[in-house]
Amino acid sequence: MRLPTLIVLLTALAGALLSACGNGGGESLLHKKTWVVGVRPDLPGLGLRRPDGTFEGFDIDVARYIARDLGRMVTFVPVLAADRIPALETKKADLVLATLSVTPERKTRIAFAGPYLTSYQDVLVRDDMRGVTGLRDLKGRRFCAVEGSDTTKRLMAVRGMTAALVPAKDYDRCMSLIRANGVDAITTNDVILAGLAKRAGGGMRLIGAQISEQNSGIGMRRGDPDGCEALNGAITRMYQDGTTAALLRKWFGGTGLDRRPIVEVPQFEGCL
């Protein structure tokens, strides 16, 4: 083979490899008619699998709104906390809407559109714990720690805070533990805790700790800036037409979270 021809072939090959790296080795979301979305099956009010196998909750409705806005169909697959990022990496899901907080560590593995919701980390306790009015009252107590969630890390980062962590697979197990006095408290995003408390039908309360602000984003594979920008556009319209406020009333009415002011679209992550 002549040298000029070889150079042309090698240049073309290098370009193809760079292109594959740039788009995450796969096609854009915009090239698909149906998106597979990973959602939580265990969080009432956010993502819950019904007995018939279908899903309901705030995140489910957000996914449906965004897909409809962009002219796509959606199907759902269940992902627990520890499954969310692997579901994207193994291509089990195209997107993940599952209370996935945007963190620097996660951004080294996946990309984020949004965030689509800003919430705050809080603490859930039993009503009979009357002496607990703030986080300091829970120093040294037993907290449920769900596998794959980083909320207990943020709890332990609070200055002077100590806690005994009791592991659990999911929040259903946490609720069983707190009812049986196996743990004293559960900490995670207030929207998760509000859904759990509402389903419990009484006997539980949030203490209003606001440990840290949490931005729930749409997890996606890296290298799809066009798809990311399209998702951000749909999120913007969801806020502007009042859908976000309506969904908060629908799923968290009576918990206090439905009264949270929805002022503006959250500040988006950059689409890389």
KETORGU-42330 format. One line per field, with one value per residue: residue in one letter; x, y, z of N, C-alpha, C in turn; residue number from 1. Coordinates in steps of 0.001 Angstrom, whole numbers, plus 500000, padded with zeros to 6 digits. Layout:
# residues N
r A; ...
nxx X; ...
nyy Y; ...
nzz Z; ...
caxx X; ...
cayy Y; ...
cazz Z; ...
cxx X; ...
cyy Y; ...
czz Z; ...
k NUM; ...
END
This chain:
# residues 272
r M; R; L; P; T; L; I; V; L; L; T; A; L; A; G; A; L; L; S; A; C; G; N; G; G; G; E; S; L; L; H; K; K; T; W; V; V; G; V; R; P; D; L; P; G; L; G; L; R; R; P; D; G; T; F; E; G; F; D; I; D; V; A; R; Y; I; A; R; D; L; G; R; M; V; T; F; V; P; V; L; A; A; D; R; I; P; A; L; E; T; K; K; A; D; L; V; L; A; T; L; S; V; T; P; E; R; K; T; R; I; A; F; A; G; P; Y; L; T; S; Y; Q; D; V; L; V; R; D; D; M; R; G; V; T; G; L; R; D; L; K; G; R; R; F; C; A; V; E; G; S; D; T; T; K; R; L; M; A; V; R; G; M; T; A; A; L; V; P; A; K; D; Y; D; R; C; M; S; L; I; R; A; N; G; V; D; A; I; T; T; N; D; V; I; L; A; G; L; A; K; R; A; G; G; G; M; R; L; I; G; A; Q; I; S; E; Q; N; S; G; I; G; M; R; R; G; D; P; D; G; C; E; A; L; N; G; A; I; T; R; M; Y; Q; D; G; T; T; A; A; L; L; R; K; W; F; G; G; T; G; L; D; R; R; P; I; V; E; V; P; Q; F; E; G; C; L
nxx 500839; 500531; 502236; 500805; 498149; 497943; 498260; 495924; 494000; 494672; 494239; 491470; 490622; 491492; 489905; 487379; 487588; 487924; 485489; 483779; 484610; 483848; 481054; 480379; 480445; 478069; 474756; 472989; 470468; 468493; 468249; 466668; 463438; 462072; 462659; 464408; 463904; 465369; 463941; 462961; 461660; 460732; 460000; 457522; 455477; 457522; 458868; 457385; 456648; 453698; 451394; 450607; 452798; 453278; 454428; 454447; 454499; 456271; 458757; 458214; 456127; 457470; 459339; 457595; 456423; 458642; 459417; 457100; 457030; 459237; 458560; 458827; 458624; 458327; 459660; 459816; 462276; 463119; 465294; 467336; 469022; 471792; 471935; 471695; 473706; 475255; 473223; 473125; 475753; 475946; 474119; 471551; 469628; 468564; 468217; 468189; 465909; 465742; 465842; 468514; 471160; 473164; 476582; 480125; 481691; 480008; 479784; 482128; 481654; 479175; 476902; 474846; 471604; 469592; 469630; 466271; 464863; 465137; 465923; 466075; 468251; 466924; 465666; 463941; 461894; 460305; 457084; 456878; 459303; 459723; 461560; 463281; 464111; 465852; 468873; 471057; 469991; 470012; 472513; 474854; 472894; 471078; 471143; 469491; 471117; 471058; 472098; 474256; 473461; 474484; 473797; 474181; 476869; 477016; 475614; 477406; 479375; 478631; 479566; 480723; 478899; 477876; 477089; 475502; 475557; 473175; 472949; 470877; 468954; 467037; 464563; 462161; 462959; 464271; 462073; 460737; 462597; 462649; 460075; 460126; 461827; 464433; 466147; 466789; 466385; 465971; 467750; 467643; 466838; 464339; 462001; 461842; 461560; 459166; 457341; 457527; 456610; 454008; 452856; 453009; 450972; 450831; 452422; 455038; 457532; 459112; 462069; 462940; 465623; 467308; 469958; 471629; 471589; 470041; 470363; 468463; 469189; 468874; 470167; 472488; 474265; 477639; 478831; 476800; 475827; 473808; 471483; 471343; 470952; 468448; 466857; 467153; 465805; 463183; 462758; 462843; 460496; 458669; 458708; 457930; 455304; 453851; 453707; 455549; 454970; 452331; 452696; 454118; 452137; 450333; 451672; 452786; 451032; 449827; 452034; 453647; 455700; 454515; 453959; 456233; 457888; 457963; 460083; 461888; 463538; 465829; 469411; 471175; 473343; 476369; 476245; 478173
nyy 498806; 502206; 505001; 507595; 506717; 505058; 506913; 508437; 506499; 505922; 508389; 508657; 506528; 507363; 509610; 508448; 507012; 509079; 510337; 508365; 508329; 510856; 510833; 509103; 506542; 505721; 506266; 509433; 510471; 511710; 510312; 508209; 506733; 505714; 505909; 504238; 504416; 504616; 504212; 504762; 502025; 501997; 504240; 505981; 508487; 509486; 507482; 504565; 501153; 499706; 497061; 495875; 496114; 498494; 501963; 504785; 508250; 511333; 511569; 509814; 511081; 513404; 512319; 511352; 513755; 515143; 513383; 513383; 516099; 516250; 514583; 511803; 508309; 506466; 503835; 502078; 501021; 499364; 500788; 500560; 502486; 501839; 500891; 502829; 504392; 502237; 501209; 503017; 502869; 500241; 500288; 499529; 501360; 504382; 506864; 508148; 508863; 509225; 510337; 511210; 512746; 515483; 515264; 515992; 513638; 511722; 512899; 512246; 509847; 509779; 511875; 514796; 516068; 518938; 520275; 518987; 519348; 520982; 520141; 519494; 518036; 516211; 514978; 512142; 511187; 509301; 510224; 509958; 510673; 513066; 514800; 515456; 518011; 519134; 518656; 518298; 517004; 514407; 513381; 510789; 508878; 506112; 505794; 504988; 503627; 503649; 501456; 502583; 505206; 508542; 510115; 509720; 510183; 512931; 513675; 512871; 514643; 516985; 519343; 518163; 516104; 512833; 509400; 506187; 503961; 502058; 499586; 499248; 497816; 499256; 501957; 500991; 498985; 500602; 501975; 499870; 499282; 501668; 501763; 499547; 500333; 499821; 501593; 505083; 507208; 508433; 509711; 511686; 513084; 515609; 515289; 512557; 511633; 512900; 511582; 508992; 509441; 510292; 508014; 506338; 507227; 508633; 509116; 509662; 512222; 515070; 516817; 519222; 519837; 520621; 519926; 520018; 521406; 519725; 518727; 517231; 515508; 514545; 511582; 510570; 509075; 510051; 512481; 513376; 516081; 517378; 515912; 516371; 519171; 519311; 518002; 519819; 521996; 521020; 520713; 523384; 524367; 522881; 524065; 526673; 526435; 525757; 523105; 521800; 522869; 521956; 519188; 518853; 519561; 517518; 515130; 515622; 516969; 518291; 517621; 519746; 520257; 520878; 523510; 524838; 527524; 527822; 529340; 529802; 528251; 525679; 526198; 525023; 522189; 522133; 521074; 518645
nzz 500000; 499149; 500654; 500877; 500663; 502894; 504946; 504665; 505317; 507994; 509165; 508806; 510406; 512934; 513245; 513373; 515767; 517623; 517326; 518315; 520981; 521685; 521643; 523601; 522717; 521616; 520167; 520020; 522376; 520962; 518664; 519152; 519344; 521477; 524921; 527475; 530812; 533934; 537086; 540512; 542408; 544954; 546410; 547741; 546318; 544779; 543111; 542557; 542375; 541341; 542341; 539919; 538332; 537004; 537180; 539446; 540492; 541334; 539915; 537836; 536493; 535700; 533897; 531919; 531072; 529971; 527915; 526313; 525632; 523975; 521963; 522284; 523319; 526414; 528411; 531511; 533897; 536938; 539392; 542150; 544750; 544598; 542032; 540103; 538630; 537482; 535800; 533712; 532745; 531852; 529888; 530415; 530908; 529298; 530406; 533765; 536192; 539282; 541935; 541835; 543001; 541956; 541937; 542257; 542208; 540969; 538496; 537256; 536129; 534806; 532891; 533484; 532952; 533623; 536977; 537729; 539990; 543073; 546308; 549875; 552259; 554884; 558056; 559209; 561877; 564562; 565800; 568530; 569554; 571255; 572346; 570345; 568405; 566684; 564724; 566446; 568598; 567884; 567991; 568057; 567779; 566175; 562727; 559704; 556911; 553565; 551009; 548461; 548590; 549347; 551465; 554225; 554424; 554067; 556323; 558361; 557861; 559000; 561340; 564418; 564509; 565284; 564676; 564703; 562132; 560459; 558154; 555186; 552526; 551077; 551262; 552192; 553906; 555768; 556830; 558065; 560027; 561564; 562571; 564215; 566164; 565548; 564378; 564959; 563291; 559904; 557205; 554329; 551085; 551431; 549931; 549499; 552136; 552844; 551197; 552251; 554861; 554352; 553207; 555416; 556978; 559360; 562582; 562025; 561466; 559904; 560830; 559890; 559268; 557131; 556097; 553855; 550534; 547848; 544553; 542233; 539371; 535868; 535094; 532614; 529844; 529128; 526702; 524977; 524165; 522652; 523192; 525930; 526044; 524855; 526770; 528890; 527826; 527818; 530561; 531366; 530128; 531578; 534076; 533391; 532421; 534634; 535402; 537142; 539723; 539943; 539984; 542354; 544179; 543635; 544441; 546951; 548548; 551575; 553090; 553513; 551763; 549375; 549590; 549109; 547576; 544053; 542249; 540116; 537291; 538111; 538337; 535637; 535068; 533142; 529733; 528495
caxx 500000; 501342; 502246; 499692; 496888; 497993; 498051; 494509; 493246; 494942; 493566; 490038; 490418; 491649; 488711; 486257; 487783; 487657; 484043; 483168; 484880; 483119; 479623; 480159; 480432; 476716; 473999; 472340; 469077; 467610; 468129; 465811; 462021; 461632; 463712; 464289; 464206; 465503; 463206; 462913; 460433; 460554; 459835; 456174; 455459; 458602; 458919; 456890; 456069; 452404; 451278; 450461; 454073; 453446; 455098; 453799; 455256; 456726; 459782; 457577; 455395; 458461; 459866; 456553; 456280; 459794; 459344; 455994; 457440; 460242; 458033; 459353; 457922; 459171; 459393; 460500; 462898; 463394; 466684; 467537; 470053; 473090; 471839; 471376; 474794; 475512; 472189; 473547; 477039; 475713; 473092; 470239; 468733; 469063; 468157; 467803; 465232; 465576; 466413; 469964; 471748; 474340; 477789; 481361; 482129; 479165; 480030; 483282; 481191; 478016; 476537; 473554; 470760; 468932; 468635; 464855; 464253; 466012; 465334; 467003; 468384; 466247; 465688; 462638; 461891; 458976; 456401; 457049; 460608; 459326; 462716; 464083; 463633; 466887; 469877; 471925; 469319; 470192; 473932; 475125; 471770; 471169; 470567; 469433; 471997; 470688; 473213; 474309; 473099; 475574; 473238; 474767; 478179; 476787; 475245; 478601; 480239; 478184; 480522; 480345; 477871; 478237; 475914; 475709; 474886; 472601; 472743; 469615; 468941; 466175; 463859; 461147; 463624; 464468; 460805; 460489; 463512; 462292; 458842; 460459; 462865; 465763; 466918; 466125; 466143; 466329; 468078; 467815; 466132; 463048; 460896; 461763; 461030; 457767; 456580; 457488; 455748; 452621; 452374; 452888; 449666; 450941; 453433; 456371; 457622; 460397; 462495; 463296; 467060; 467937; 471400; 472296; 470747; 470231; 469858; 468186; 469367; 468580; 471407; 472592; 475642; 478419; 479108; 475582; 475407; 472541; 470418; 471303; 470334; 467026; 466242; 467102; 464728; 461915; 462646; 462499; 459079; 457905; 458583; 457234; 453860; 453225; 453609; 456334; 454188; 451162; 453124; 454445; 450853; 449736; 452348; 453223; 450028; 449612; 453293; 454384; 456572; 453727; 453913; 457533; 457752; 458670; 460354; 462549; 464169; 467138; 470586; 471532; 474706; 476802; 476124; 479472
cayy 500000; 503417; 505794; 508554; 506005; 504603; 508081; 508770; 505494; 506093; 509619; 508355; 505670; 508186; 510448; 507616; 506709; 510292; 510555; 507409; 508782; 512093; 510644; 508056; 505241; 505346; 507312; 510422; 510229; 512271; 509348; 507115; 507056; 505299; 505942; 503390; 505306; 503977; 504929; 504047; 501261; 501848; 505532; 506531; 509895; 509778; 506379; 503381; 500144; 499203; 495591; 495403; 496271; 499852; 502863; 506058; 509149; 512604; 511334; 509148; 512111; 514274; 511590; 511325; 515113; 515456; 512557; 513899; 517410; 516047; 513669; 510459; 507377; 505989; 502637; 502223; 499873; 499722; 500894; 500982; 503521; 501348; 500449; 503936; 504674; 501044; 501038; 503827; 502374; 498972; 500576; 499008; 502513; 505552; 507963; 507784; 509856; 508406; 511122; 511108; 514053; 515849; 515410; 515926; 512246; 511067; 513517; 511603; 508610; 510012; 513277; 515175; 517161; 519551; 519504; 519265; 519624; 521299; 519761; 519653; 516846; 516367; 513789; 511623; 510500; 508945; 511283; 509801; 511210; 514460; 515617; 515723; 519173; 519519; 517638; 518061; 516073; 513040; 513033; 509463; 507963; 505153; 506251; 503997; 503982; 502868; 501138; 503372; 506598; 509240; 511081; 509582; 510834; 514358; 513792; 512758; 515797; 518104; 519523; 517657; 515070; 511418; 508546; 504774; 503706; 500718; 499433; 498713; 497735; 500289; 502740; 500148; 498360; 501662; 502234; 498737; 499423; 502786; 501388; 498543; 500918; 499325; 502823; 506256; 508250; 508225; 510985; 511736; 514240; 515807; 514770; 511119; 511464; 513311; 510492; 507885; 509823; 510337; 506634; 505748; 507614; 509176; 508533; 510087; 513645; 515644; 517782; 520488; 520057; 521258; 519686; 520512; 521495; 518593; 518953; 515976; 515658; 513410; 510899; 510124; 508758; 511215; 512636; 513635; 517446; 517734; 515305; 517075; 520485; 519095; 517719; 521061; 522794; 520478; 521051; 524806; 524509; 522266; 525102; 527858; 526226; 525439; 521663; 521415; 523197; 521077; 517846; 518882; 519516; 516195; 514034; 515950; 517788; 517970; 517360; 520994; 520475; 521454; 524961; 525418; 528387; 527470; 530676; 529807; 527004; 525510; 526452; 523760; 521735; 522298; 519903; 518379
cazz 500000; 499057; 501875; 500949; 500923; 504280; 505805; 504588; 506061; 509415; 509579; 508894; 511564; 514132; 513345; 513812; 517181; 518381; 517295; 519235; 522334; 521925; 521871; 524594; 522068; 521233; 519500; 520863; 522767; 519954; 517574; 519611; 519454; 522809; 525928; 528656; 531936; 535237; 538127; 541784; 542634; 546398; 547076; 547538; 545961; 543820; 542166; 543260; 541492; 541781; 542264; 538543; 537634; 536484; 538111; 539706; 541344; 540781; 538890; 536702; 535749; 535060; 532735; 530887; 530537; 529128; 526707; 525488; 525129; 522931; 520960; 522487; 524190; 527503; 529193; 532793; 534551; 538340; 539847; 543527; 544865; 544142; 540634; 539203; 537694; 536667; 534773; 532565; 532225; 531163; 528882; 530799; 530822; 528562; 531354; 535124; 537023; 540479; 543036; 541669; 543275; 541165; 542752; 541464; 542045; 539971; 537195; 536621; 535500; 533954; 532681; 534054; 532492; 534760; 537729; 537534; 541288; 544197; 547587; 550991; 553084; 556169; 558914; 559608; 563172; 565048; 566554; 569977; 569964; 571480; 572699; 569149; 567654; 565735; 564424; 567602; 569509; 567370; 568044; 568594; 567578; 565072; 561459; 558632; 555791; 552385; 550118; 547234; 548870; 550031; 552412; 555553; 554369; 554307; 557727; 559188; 557589; 559831; 562433; 565725; 564417; 565339; 564499; 564418; 560862; 560316; 556705; 554674; 551068; 550507; 552268; 552819; 555053; 556761; 557510; 558970; 561167; 562446; 563267; 565223; 567020; 565161; 564162; 565517; 562297; 558502; 556579; 552876; 550537; 552095; 549117; 549782; 553490; 552848; 550603; 553215; 555976; 553873; 553067; 556747; 557498; 560709; 563456; 561597; 561159; 559510; 561843; 559261; 559490; 555961; 556234; 552650; 549345; 546955; 543202; 541533; 537943; 534993; 534751; 531231; 529474; 528721; 525281; 524201; 524514; 522008; 523982; 527214; 525845; 524595; 528063; 529652; 527259; 528288; 531991; 531423; 529801; 532663; 535111; 532878; 532227; 535913; 535653; 538318; 540916; 539986; 540375; 543785; 544897; 543428; 545135; 548315; 549217; 552981; 553794; 553656; 550612; 548289; 549777; 548781; 546395; 542827; 541746; 538820; 536869; 538751; 537504; 535009; 534857; 531752; 528875; 527870
cxx 500876; 501166; 501095; 498361; 496816; 497704; 496575; 493682; 493431; 494261; 492066; 489733; 490512; 490424; 487515; 486356; 487488; 486171; 483337; 483381; 484029; 481659; 479335; 480045; 479046; 475989; 473370; 470940; 468106; 467435; 467189; 464364; 461473; 462819; 463392; 464776; 464253; 464835; 463195; 461603; 459968; 460269; 458448; 456235; 456482; 458685; 458542; 456272; 454778; 452387; 451156; 451725; 454301; 454030; 454305; 454707; 455706; 457736; 459202; 456863; 456340; 459008; 458848; 456374; 457402; 459752; 458255; 456372; 458397; 459816; 458560; 458399; 458877; 458701; 460253; 461107; 463243; 464890; 466677; 468723; 471384; 473111; 471827; 472477; 475161; 474471; 472515; 474802; 476886; 474642; 471776; 469196; 469391; 469147; 467829; 467180; 464850; 466227; 467936; 470577; 473002; 475520; 479016; 481826; 481315; 479425; 481304; 482871; 480054; 477841; 475165; 472893; 470036; 469928; 467190; 464153; 465344; 465279; 466405; 467078; 467786; 466350; 464263; 462785; 460459; 458380; 456663; 458417; 460459; 460514; 463592; 463448; 464635; 467930; 470748; 471318; 469493; 471658; 474118; 474013; 471990; 470419; 470573; 470258; 471679; 471902; 473136; 473916; 474236; 475069; 473836; 476193; 478037; 476367; 476487; 479571; 479821; 479083; 479966; 479344; 478487; 476952; 476361; 474891; 474444; 472267; 471389; 469650; 468142; 465400; 462673; 461720; 463885; 463191; 460442; 461344; 463071; 460997; 459133; 461528; 464254; 466704; 466114; 465726; 466544; 466654; 468282; 467074; 464747; 461879; 460727; 461104; 459561; 456877; 456443; 456542; 454284; 452058; 452168; 451562; 449685; 452038; 454854; 456358; 459034; 460783; 462899; 464766; 467731; 469462; 472159; 471293; 471080; 469592; 469693; 468271; 468927; 469920; 471374; 474051; 476343; 478559; 477883; 475070; 474083; 471352; 470241; 470602; 468829; 466279; 466111; 466002; 463367; 461700; 462244; 461018; 458189; 457716; 457707; 455734; 453133; 453152; 454358; 455554; 452983; 451539; 453528; 453172; 450237; 450349; 452720; 452257; 449818; 450874; 454059; 455256; 455818; 453603; 455245; 457402; 458586; 458909; 460911; 463145; 465503; 468274; 471103; 473029; 475091; 476677; 477438; 479384
cyy 501246; 504268; 506811; 507895; 505547; 505755; 508464; 507802; 505654; 507337; 509391; 507507; 506476; 509067; 509669; 507296; 507917; 510584; 509638; 507826; 510001; 511887; 509496; 506686; 504807; 506522; 508267; 509967; 510680; 511352; 508195; 507585; 506720; 505294; 504969; 504218; 504500; 504826; 504095; 503261; 501307; 503144; 506103; 508035; 510264; 508719; 505102; 502421; 499618; 497677; 495061; 495607; 497638; 500749; 504161; 506924; 510399; 512387; 510677; 510181; 513082; 513602; 511577; 512708; 515413; 514665; 513068; 515235; 517274; 515008; 512261; 509627; 506958; 504631; 502728; 500905; 500285; 499783; 501329; 501947; 503059; 500978; 501602; 504206; 503435; 500826; 501848; 503254; 501076; 499083; 499851; 500105; 503612; 506772; 507399; 508997; 509142; 509080; 511064; 512498; 514265; 516052; 515355; 514499; 511542; 511624; 512983; 510339; 508812; 511512; 513524; 516228; 517700; 520230; 519921; 519543; 519920; 520945; 519928; 518359; 517119; 515051; 513431; 510879; 510107; 510113; 511183; 510267; 512718; 515362; 515988; 516871; 519648; 518434; 517304; 517072; 514618; 512610; 511685; 508460; 507078; 505693; 505108; 504487; 503074; 502682; 501969; 504828; 507259; 510223; 510944; 510160; 512325; 514603; 513816; 513913; 517028; 518171; 519044; 516527; 513683; 510606; 507108; 504443; 502249; 500520; 498832; 498747; 498877; 500968; 501999; 499470; 499392; 501934; 501094; 498864; 500531; 502488; 500432; 499029; 500351; 500453; 503970; 507264; 507766; 509591; 510818; 512979; 514367; 515294; 513264; 510897; 511849; 512219; 509310; 508200; 509825; 508927; 505972; 506113; 508148; 508487; 508916; 511580; 514015; 516713; 519128; 520833; 520845; 521164; 520220; 520564; 520352; 518897; 517617; 516209; 514421; 512785; 510397; 509785; 510008; 511275; 512857; 515045; 517853; 517166; 516010; 518420; 520353; 518810; 518989; 521989; 522333; 520791; 522509; 525016; 523928; 523247; 526259; 527659; 525777; 523966; 521245; 521676; 522274; 519668; 517783; 518856; 518123; 515144; 514334; 516878; 517335; 517706; 518644; 521295; 521103; 522972; 525633; 526283; 527895; 528777; 530634; 528433; 526864; 525827; 525127; 523479; 521988; 520990; 519699; 517228
czz 500000; 500317; 501936; 501270; 502367; 505243; 505829; 505426; 507564; 509961; 509754; 510125; 512851; 514338; 513848; 515300; 518061; 518440; 518270; 520676; 522662; 522179; 522823; 523968; 521644; 520627; 520506; 521241; 521694; 518751; 517927; 519731; 520837; 523754; 527051; 529845; 533226; 536304; 539402; 541897; 544078; 547136; 546803; 547298; 544916; 542727; 542886; 542257; 542105; 541700; 540845; 537708; 537032; 537577; 538265; 540561; 540597; 539663; 537643; 535837; 535052; 533802; 531597; 530249; 529554; 527823; 525766; 524853; 523947; 521901; 521055; 523338; 525300; 527996; 530442; 533254; 535980; 538623; 541307; 543573; 544282; 542666; 539639; 538179; 536874; 535570; 533531; 531928; 531448; 530082; 529149; 530692; 530007; 529469; 532729; 535797; 538306; 541678; 543020; 541837; 542438; 542113; 541851; 541214; 540964; 538576; 536533; 535877; 534516; 533745; 533309; 533190; 533717; 535685; 537434; 538852; 542308; 545485; 548671; 551782; 554454; 556940; 559303; 560928; 563509; 565840; 568048; 570473; 570190; 571812; 571520; 568372; 566616; 565607; 565636; 568581; 569077; 567371; 568733; 568394; 566352; 563847; 560452; 557452; 554607; 551480; 548841; 547405; 549636; 551086; 553811; 555584; 554644; 555751; 558610; 558971; 558391; 561065; 563766; 565709; 564504; 565203; 564313; 563178; 560774; 558840; 556359; 553160; 550446; 551628; 552870; 554054; 556153; 557541; 558468; 560225; 562112; 563196; 564419; 566197; 566748; 564780; 564749; 564456; 560911; 557934; 555080; 552383; 551163; 551266; 549316; 551138; 553570; 552264; 551544; 554362; 555563; 553738; 554428; 557409; 558912; 561489; 563112; 561300; 560716; 560524; 561239; 559376; 558367; 556048; 555039; 551510; 548405; 545604; 542493; 540028; 537185; 534614; 533318; 530942; 528957; 527200; 524422; 524533; 523874; 522779; 525313; 527078; 525579; 525903; 528900; 529137; 527747; 529766; 532157; 531159; 530905; 533821; 534624; 532731; 533501; 536256; 536907; 539599; 541055; 540430; 541845; 544619; 544814; 544343; 546583; 549039; 550654; 553768; 554087; 552462; 549447; 548412; 549469; 547525; 545223; 542082; 540333; 538527; 537600; 537793; 536963; 535089; 533414; 530976; 528135; 526885
k 1; 2; 3; 4; 5; 6; 7; 8; 9; 10; 11; 12; 13; 14; 15; 16; 17; 18; 19; 20; 21; 22; 23; 24; 25; 26; 27; 28; 29; 30; 31; 32; 33; 34; 35; 36; 37; 38; 39; 40; 41; 42; 43; 44; 45; 46; 47; 48; 49; 50; 51; 52; 53; 54; 55; 56; 57; 58; 59; 60; 61; 62; 63; 64; 65; 66; 67; 68; 69; 70; 71; 72; 73; 74; 75; 76; 77; 78; 79; 80; 81; 82; 83; 84; 85; 86; 87; 88; 89; 90; 91; 92; 93; 94; 95; 96; 97; 98; 99; 100; 101; 102; 103; 104; 105; 106; 107; 108; 109; 110; 111; 112; 113; 114; 115; 116; 117; 118; 119; 120; 121; 122; 123; 124; 125; 126; 127; 128; 129; 130; 131; 132; 133; 134; 135; 136; 137; 138; 139; 140; 141; 142; 143; 144; 145; 146; 147; 148; 149; 150; 151; 152; 153; 154; 155; 156; 157; 158; 159; 160; 161; 162; 163; 164; 165; 166; 167; 168; 169; 170; 171; 172; 173; 174; 175; 176; 177; 178; 179; 180; 181; 182; 183; 184; 185; 186; 187; 188; 189; 190; 191; 192; 193; 194; 195; 196; 197; 198; 199; 200; 201; 202; 203; 204; 205; 206; 207; 208; 209; 210; 211; 212; 213; 214; 215; 216; 217; 218; 219; 220; 221; 222; 223; 224; 225; 226; 227; 228; 229; 230; 231; 232; 233; 234; 235; 236; 237; 238; 239; 240; 241; 242; 243; 244; 245; 246; 247; 248; 249; 250; 251; 252; 253; 254; 255; 256; 257; 258; 259; 260; 261; 262; 263; 264; 265; 266; 267; 268; 269; 270; 271; 272
END
